[in-house]
Amino acid sequence: MRTTFRSRFTARIGRTYLARLQKHGIGSSTIRLLPEDLLALLRRDGLDPVERLAGLRARTPVSKVQLPFGMNAWVVTGYEESKAVLGSADGFSTDFAHLAVNAGVAAEQSPGGLGFSDPPVHTRLRRILTPEFTMRRLRRLAPRIDAIVEERLDSMEERDGPVDLVQEFALPVPSLTICELLGVPYGDREDFQQLAMDRFDLFGGTTAPFGAMSQSLAYFRNVVRMQREDPGDGLLGMIVKEHGDSVDDEELAGLADGVLTGGFETTASTIALGSHVLLQNRDVLERIRRDDTMAARFVEEALRYLSAVQIAFPRFARHDVEIAGVVIPRGDMVLCSLSGANRDASYVRDDGRFDLSRNPAGHLAFGHGIHRCIGAELARMELRAAYPALARRFPRMRLAVPPQDLAFRKLSIVYGIESLPVHLR
């Protein structure tokens, strides 16, 4: 009885604590309460994971971290161990209801879509989306992606003085591509960018990402209503034509929001960070500029090496699950470090260098299992178009500021660089 009372008291204190976070956000005092083993998943040393993450993986690839007020979580940093978690839909759930209970967020704030759903809902929604992301259908976007890249390069070439590759190149390319894919107005791309980025900012308060989701969903509900009246040739219009009322407006808005979330910020961050790699490695820049066959190899190593998405969607154990000899109790949260897994020596020999001779097949940059990013091939198309075109157009580009002055995100689910000012000539 005493144990039951203690559990209830701890839970009540935890809810009070979470409510305070929702109101005031995550500040330095709050961060001090979080275990360093958890924060190590969200931090970087330039382009590399922090040393603590490698040390944690070497000690144990599956480790328990104690969150404030007795809440339990597990950090998975190994490659095979992460694949085991991400590949087990029977053992782990991503249903938003678990996150709502653990983070003190209203269930009504669920964004829907694929990321926060389990089978059979996830299976049905993914079956609807999958045909729109086959290579056959994506090929129709290839000329438009090439045109978007060239338009951005033309615009940059007309500029005098330093150009910020983040604002002028990395952000617009995926933003405009998603506008093309979904069939929404190009004039909305700035709102897209802000809404997508806000949900990955851990300093805006624990509910700031959910507020951004709510705004995004409200926007897409309006777009869906317009597509119902006059279906276009974009993804939303095609789903309306092919599936009609079997997909309701809320589900369709959630799917569109998921495409925006998964396809914008992650690709933009990878383009920006990969451009930084080119600036640091002139020999690599020359190779992809002169040899078209190097583009695909560069992209795969960039995805592994950069791992812009640092952690996968939280998983919650459906029952007691054993991973690498460690039993994760039912209901506990599990966080897989994709950046840690992609640097695991059991998967690939990693000496901290970007290496074009490496063959990083099987990297986890897009996740694994039923929740593997459905837009992976679209992202690859954008990256394969962006990097070589940038290298060919501006082979002598160089940083406009000392490297130590570059500002990287300090604590973020999706890692990135705030700005990348360069001289193009």
TILOKOL-633180 format. One record per residue (C-alpha): z, x, y. Coordinates in pm, 1 decimal, always signed. Layout:
BEGIN
        Z        X        Y
        Z        X        Y
...
//
This chain:
BEGIN
        Z        X        Y
     +0.0     +0.0     +0.0
    +83.0   +289.1   +228.4
   -259.5   +440.3   +153.1
   -432.0   +113.3   +242.7
   -244.4    +94.6   +572.6
   -331.1   +456.8   +651.2
   -699.8   +395.0   +576.4
   -707.5    +90.4   +800.7
   -525.7   +274.9  +1077.8
   -765.2   +569.6  +1052.2
  -1064.7   +337.3  +1059.8
   -927.8   +161.0  +1366.8
   -872.4   +491.2  +1547.4
  -1224.8   +597.0  +1448.3
  -1377.0   +278.9  +1589.8
  -1184.8   +326.5  +1913.6
  -1310.2   +683.6  +1935.3
  -1670.1   +577.4  +1872.9
  -1639.0   +303.7  +2135.2
  -1530.2   +567.0  +2387.2
  -1831.1   +781.0  +2295.1
  -2059.1   +482.8  +2350.8
  -1918.3   +431.0  +2697.0
  -1891.8   +788.7  +2816.7
  -2143.7   +975.5  +2605.1
  -2115.3  +1312.1  +2432.3
  -1965.4  +1568.7  +2662.0
  -1830.9  +1918.1  +2607.7
  -1484.3  +1785.0  +2519.9
  -1630.8  +1557.6  +2253.2
  -1849.4  +1832.1  +2108.9
  -1537.4  +2046.6  +2062.3
  -1407.8  +1781.9  +1820.7
  -1713.2  +1808.4  +1595.8
  -1713.6  +2069.9  +1319.2
  -1927.8  +2376.7  +1380.1
  -2090.8  +2336.8  +1040.2
  -2230.7  +2004.0  +1163.0
  -2335.8  +2131.7  +1504.6
  -2514.4  +2423.6  +1340.2
  -2774.0  +2174.7  +1214.3
  -2862.5  +2081.6  +1572.9
  -2859.7  +2424.4  +1735.4
  -3109.1  +2710.1  +1743.8
  -3131.5  +3070.1  +1849.0
  -3469.3  +3059.2  +2019.6
  -3709.1  +2953.5  +1744.7
  -3470.9  +3043.3  +1462.3
  -3185.4  +2846.1  +1306.8
  -2845.9  +2983.4  +1407.7
  -2687.9  +3241.8  +1178.0
  -2409.4  +3001.9  +1085.3
  -2661.8  +2777.3   +909.0
  -2783.7  +3060.9   +685.7
  -2424.5  +3160.9   +615.9
  -2337.5  +2804.5   +521.3
  -2636.4  +2783.3   +286.8
  -2547.7  +3115.1   +123.0
  -2189.6  +2999.4    +69.9
  -2279.7  +2656.1    -65.2
  -2597.9  +2452.1    -11.9
  -2398.2  +2124.7    -25.2
  -2081.3  +2124.4   +182.3
  -1837.9  +1863.8   +307.2
  -1764.1  +1841.4   +677.6
  -1468.3  +1651.3   +816.0
  -1562.0  +1435.1  +1111.3
  -1296.3  +1318.9  +1360.8
  -1036.2  +1074.1  +1230.7
  -1104.0  +1122.6   +863.9
  -1470.0  +1022.2   +849.5
  -1659.8  +1208.2   +578.1
  -2007.5  +1361.8   +585.1
  -2196.3  +1613.5   +374.3
  -2431.4  +1881.9   +501.1
  -2717.5  +1989.6   +273.1
  -2888.0  +2315.8   +372.3
  -3067.9  +2427.2    +54.2
  -3433.9  +2356.2    -25.2
  -3401.0  +2216.6   -378.4
  -3081.7  +2033.1   -287.9
  -3249.0  +1868.1    +13.3
  -3543.4  +1761.8   -203.9
  -3298.9  +1611.8   -452.3
  -3132.1  +1400.9   -182.4
  -3450.0  +1300.0     -0.4
  -3627.8  +1220.3   -325.7
  -3356.0   +992.2   -460.6
  -3409.0   +639.3   -330.5
  -3183.7   +511.3   -609.5
  -2900.2   +741.2   -512.9
  -2919.4   +723.3   -134.4
  -2987.0   +454.5   +123.8
  -3124.5   +476.9   +478.1
  -3056.3   +110.1   +558.6
  -2961.9    +73.2   +925.5
  -2659.7   -136.8   +825.7
  -2483.7   +178.2   +700.3
  -2548.6   +358.8  +1027.6
  -2431.6    +57.1  +1226.9
  -2100.1    +48.5  +1040.5
  -2043.0   +423.3  +1066.8
  -2154.7   +463.6  +1430.1
  -2007.7   +143.2  +1568.2
  -2350.3     +9.0  +1666.9
  -2445.6   -358.9  +1650.6
  -2667.6   -436.9  +1353.2
  -2894.5   -629.5  +1590.5
  -2996.3   -296.2  +1743.2
  -3184.1   -198.8  +1427.7
  -3531.7    -68.8  +1518.5
  -3674.8   -194.6  +1190.5
  -3972.1     -3.8  +1055.8
  -3977.0   +237.1   +763.5
  -3710.8   +490.8   +857.5
  -3413.4   +255.7   +848.5
  -3507.9    +38.5   +550.9
  -3473.7    +53.7   +173.2
  -3690.7    -89.5   -103.7
  -3810.2   -359.0   -147.7
  -3844.7   -405.5   +230.9
  -3954.5    -45.3   +276.3
  -4205.1    -74.0     -9.3
  -4370.6   -381.8   +139.8
  -4392.6   -237.7   +491.7
  -4524.0    +98.9   +374.9
  -4789.5    -76.2   +166.4
  -4906.7   -249.7   +484.4
  -4919.8    +73.8   +686.2
  -5058.4   +313.9   +427.0
  -5424.4   +202.1   +448.2
  -5420.6   +273.8   +822.4
  -5319.3   +634.8   +756.3
  -5570.9   +726.4   +487.5
  -5801.6  +1011.5   +579.2
  -6095.2   +771.2   +572.0
  -5950.0   +565.0   +854.8
  -5800.8   +859.2  +1040.2
  -6140.2  +1033.1  +1057.5
  -6248.7   +777.3  +1316.7
  -5983.1   +926.3  +1545.5
  -6102.4  +1286.8  +1505.0
  -6366.7  +1275.0  +1783.0
  -6119.9  +1108.4  +2015.9
  -5850.5  +1368.5  +1940.7
  -6096.8  +1648.4  +2013.7
  -6194.5  +1474.8  +2339.1
  -5830.1  +1430.7  +2442.8
  -5761.7  +1801.4  +2381.0
  -6068.9  +1906.8  +2580.2
  -5982.6  +1668.0  +2865.3
  -5636.2  +1821.6  +2892.0
  -5777.7  +2175.7  +2885.1
  -6030.6  +2082.5  +3155.6
  -5752.5  +1944.7  +3371.3
  -5543.7  +2259.1  +3323.3
  -5838.4  +2484.5  +3408.7
  -5874.4  +2313.8  +3746.1
  -5515.3  +2392.0  +3839.6
  -5415.0  +2682.9  +4062.4
  -5108.2  +2883.5  +3973.9
  -4885.4  +2845.6  +3667.6
  -4931.2  +2546.0  +3438.0
  -4657.1  +2389.6  +3227.0
  -4797.4  +2359.7  +2874.5
  -4531.4  +2103.3  +2783.9
  -4617.0  +1855.4  +3059.3
  -4989.3  +1923.1  +3079.0
  -5074.8  +1970.1  +2712.3
  -4805.7  +1917.7  +2448.5
  -4690.2  +1575.7  +2569.1
  -5022.8  +1411.7  +2664.3
  -5212.4  +1499.4  +2344.6
  -4995.7  +1299.3  +2098.7
  -4918.9  +1033.6  +2360.3
  -5285.6   +955.0  +2417.5
  -5357.7   +980.3  +2045.0
  -5091.8   +718.7  +1968.1
  -5227.3   +494.1  +2241.8
  -5564.5   +522.9  +2068.5
  -5415.5   +463.5  +1723.9
  -5208.1   +159.3  +1815.1
  -5455.9    +12.1  +2059.1
  -5222.6     -4.1  +2360.1
  -5303.8    +69.1  +2726.2
  -5331.3   +435.4  +2821.4
  -5150.3   +362.4  +3146.0
  -4828.2   +313.2  +2950.4
  -4814.0   +667.8  +2816.2
  -4545.5   +789.0  +3060.4
  -4313.3   +509.5  +2949.6
  -4394.3   +601.9  +2589.5
  -4294.3   +960.3  +2649.4
  -3961.9   +875.9  +2811.1
  -3863.8   +612.9  +2556.7
  -3948.6   +838.2  +2264.2
  -3765.5  +1139.9  +2406.4
  -3451.0   +950.0  +2507.3
  -3363.5   +856.2  +2152.8
  -3334.8  +1221.6  +2051.2
  -3107.9  +1324.4  +2340.5
  -2751.8  +1353.8  +2209.6
  -2612.0  +1409.9  +2560.2
  -2712.8  +1064.5  +2682.8
  -2429.5   +897.4  +2488.5
  -2419.1   +784.8  +2128.4
  -2590.6   +456.2  +2210.7
  -2854.2   +600.6  +2445.2
  -3104.1   +639.5  +2158.5
  -3044.0   +278.7  +2057.9
  -3096.9   +166.3  +2417.5
  -3429.3   +349.6  +2417.2
  -3521.3   +178.6  +2090.8
  -3440.5   -162.1  +2241.8
  -3665.2    -97.1  +2541.0
  -3943.4    +27.7  +2317.0
  -3918.8   -274.9  +2087.9
  -3925.9   -509.6  +2387.4
  -4247.2   -342.6  +2501.4
  -4407.5   -363.4  +2158.0
  -4313.8   -729.5  +2116.7
  -4527.8   -798.1  +2420.4
  -4812.9   -584.4  +2282.0
  -4790.9   -768.7  +1950.2
  -4816.6  -1103.7  +2125.7
  -5133.8   -986.2  +2298.7
  -5277.2   -855.9  +1969.6
  -5206.3  -1191.0  +1804.5
  -5418.3  -1360.4  +2069.7
  -5699.1  -1104.4  +2067.9
  -5676.7   -846.1  +1784.6
  -5832.0   -512.0  +1873.4
  -5955.7   -224.6  +1658.7
  -5628.9    -29.3  +1673.8
  -5358.2    -21.3  +1406.7
  -5178.7   -331.7  +1535.6
  -5497.0   -531.7  +1565.1
  -5611.2   -427.0  +1217.5
  -5279.3   -532.8  +1060.9
  -5299.0   -868.7  +1239.1
  -5655.3   -918.3  +1109.7
  -5577.1   -815.5   +752.6
  -5226.7   -955.2   +705.2
  -5196.0  -1234.8   +961.2
  -4861.8  -1414.0   +962.4
  -4740.4  -1240.5   +646.6
  -4608.6   -975.3   +887.5
  -4396.0  -1134.6  +1158.1
  -4384.2  -1015.6  +1518.7
  -4048.7   -839.8  +1478.2
  -4167.9   -641.1  +1178.0
  -4491.2   -547.9  +1351.8
  -4307.0   -434.0  +1664.7
  -4074.8   -225.7  +1444.3
  -4368.3    -62.5  +1269.2
  -4531.4    +21.3  +1602.7
  -4203.8   +164.7  +1732.1
  -4173.4   +375.5  +1417.3
  -4523.9   +513.9  +1467.8
  -4436.0   +602.2  +1827.5
  -4106.4   +762.9  +1730.2
  -4240.0   +956.0  +1434.5
  -4570.0  +1057.1  +1585.4
  -4503.1  +1140.5  +1946.8
  -4198.2  +1354.4  +2010.8
  -4219.9  +1548.5  +1685.2
  -4585.0  +1643.0  +1737.0
  -4534.0  +1718.8  +2105.9
  -4244.3  +1953.1  +2027.5
  -4445.0  +2127.0  +1755.2
  -4743.3  +2178.4  +1986.1
  -4516.9  +2326.4  +2255.1
  -4319.8  +2550.6  +2019.7
  -4637.7  +2660.5  +1840.8
  -4793.1  +2751.9  +2175.0
  -4488.7  +2969.4  +2237.2
  -4555.7  +3139.2  +1902.5
  -4911.5  +3215.2  +2017.3
  -4779.5  +3365.4  +2340.8
  -4542.9  +3586.3  +2142.8
  -4803.2  +3695.0  +1885.8
  -5131.6  +3803.4  +2045.0
  -5275.2  +3907.4  +1710.0
  -5217.5  +3557.5  +1572.4
  -5377.7  +3402.5  +1880.6
  -5684.2  +3621.4  +1832.7
  -5715.2  +3533.9  +1465.6
  -5713.7  +3156.7  +1515.9
  -5943.8  +3195.6  +1819.2
  -6205.4  +3386.9  +1622.8
  -6169.7  +3236.9  +1274.5
  -6183.2  +2859.0  +1232.6
  -6047.3  +2886.7   +878.7
  -5715.3  +3012.6  +1018.1
  -5627.6  +2683.3  +1191.5
  -5498.2  +2504.9   +880.0
  -5299.3  +2811.4   +769.7
  -5146.6  +2846.7  +1117.0
  -5046.2  +2480.0  +1124.3
  -4866.8  +2488.2   +787.8
  -4672.3  +2803.1   +873.5
  -4589.0  +2655.2  +1216.3
  -4457.8  +2336.4  +1056.1
  -4234.6  +2535.3   +820.8
  -4128.7  +2803.8  +1065.3
  -4057.4  +2571.4  +1358.4
  -3921.6  +2265.0  +1173.1
  -3909.3  +2066.0  +1495.6
  -3731.6  +1780.2  +1317.0
  -3406.8  +1957.4  +1241.0
  -3239.8  +1694.4  +1022.4
  -3370.1  +1403.4   +817.6
  -3264.2  +1041.3   +869.0
  -2900.0  +1004.5   +758.0
  -2857.7   +904.9   +394.6
  -2563.8   +710.9   +252.1
  -2464.0   +744.5   -112.1
  -2518.3   +416.8   -298.6
  -2279.6   +536.4   -569.8
  -2116.8   +864.8   -664.8
  -2405.3  +1113.6   -677.6
  -2397.9  +1470.9   -808.9
  -2611.2  +1724.7   -621.2
  -2600.5  +2092.3   -725.6
  -2273.4  +2036.3   -909.4
  -2108.6  +1863.9   -611.7
  -2012.9  +1495.8   -636.6
  -2084.9  +1298.1   -318.0
  -1870.8   +982.3   -321.2
  -2016.7   +636.5   -274.0
  -2054.8   +542.9    +93.1
  -2040.0   +898.4   +232.2
  -2306.5  +1008.9   +479.3
  -2541.5  +1296.2   +394.0
  -2737.3  +1503.7   +646.6
  -3017.2  +1726.2   +518.2
  -3107.3  +2026.5   +731.4
  -3486.7  +2051.8   +723.5
  -3482.6  +2370.6   +930.3
  -3231.1  +2520.3   +688.8
  -3424.3  +2412.8   +379.7
  -3751.8  +2552.0   +515.1
  -3588.8  +2894.1   +561.0
  -3420.6  +2898.4   +218.5
  -3499.2  +3220.4    +28.4
  -3514.4  +3022.9   -297.2
  -3820.1  +2844.1   -152.7
  -3998.4  +3111.4    +48.2
  -3931.7  +3472.1   +141.6
  -3831.5  +3441.1   +505.0
  -3776.4  +3750.9   +713.9
  -3761.9  +3563.5  +1044.0
  -4125.3  +3638.2  +1128.5
  -4416.1  +3403.1  +1177.6
  -4653.8  +3515.8   +905.9
  -5010.5  +3384.7   +865.7
  -5033.5  +3539.6   +520.0
  -4756.1  +3313.3   +396.1
  -4841.9  +3005.3   +188.6
  -4567.4  +2753.6   +269.5
  -4686.7  +2476.4    +39.6
  -4420.9  +2212.9    -17.9
  -4234.5  +2261.5   +311.1
  -4008.6  +1976.3   +419.0
  -4120.6  +1948.2   +782.1
  -4243.0  +1594.3   +708.1
  -3951.4  +1512.1   +480.2
  -3982.7  +1422.1   +112.8
  -3981.3  +1121.7   -114.5
  -4049.8   +761.8    -16.4
  -3954.4   +833.4   +344.7
  -4191.1  +1127.4   +387.0
  -4365.6  +1087.3   +723.6
  -4652.7   +844.1   +677.3
  -4834.0  +1000.7   +974.2
  -4828.3  +1356.8   +836.9
  -5207.2  +1383.1   +814.7
  -5252.6  +1249.0  +1167.0
  -5008.8  +1512.2  +1296.6
  -5200.3  +1783.0  +1112.1
  -5526.0  +1661.7  +1269.0
  -5376.4  +1689.5  +1617.9
  -5226.2  +2033.2  +1555.9
  -5545.1  +2171.6  +1399.8
  -5738.2  +2050.9  +1703.5
  -5488.2  +2162.6  +1969.2
  -5399.4  +2521.8  +1876.4
  -5746.8  +2674.3  +1828.0
  -5886.6  +2492.9  +2132.2
  -5604.2  +2628.2  +2348.3
  -5654.7  +2981.6  +2214.4
  -6032.9  +2969.9  +2266.6
  -6014.1  +2830.4  +2618.7
  -5736.3  +3057.4  +2746.8
  -5725.0  +3374.5  +2533.2
  -5545.8  +3568.7  +2808.4
  -5276.5  +3314.4  +2887.0
  -4931.0  +3460.0  +2931.0
  -4582.7  +3344.1  +3020.4
  -4522.8  +3286.2  +3391.0
  -4147.5  +3346.1  +3355.8
  -3935.7  +3600.8  +3167.2
  -3883.6  +3484.8  +2804.9
  -3507.5  +3469.3  +2857.4
  -3556.9  +3206.7  +3128.3
  -3715.7  +2953.2  +2893.3
  -3494.8  +2647.8  +2839.2
  -3469.3  +2516.4  +2484.6
  -3284.3  +2202.9  +2385.0
  -2924.3  +2285.8  +2318.6
  -2829.2  +2009.0  +2077.4
  -3100.1  +1779.9  +1946.7
  -3229.7  +1614.3  +1631.9
  -3583.0  +1707.9  +1735.9
  -3584.8  +2063.3  +1866.2
  -3801.2  +2149.1  +2161.7
  -3859.2  +2347.6  +2474.7
  -3813.7  +2185.2  +2813.8
  -4103.3  +2362.6  +2983.5
  -4347.6  +2641.3  +2905.0
  -4499.2  +2773.0  +3231.1
  -4798.5  +3000.1  +3179.8
  -5065.7  +3182.5  +3373.0
  -5391.2  +3079.4  +3208.5
  -5602.2  +3373.9  +3320.0
//
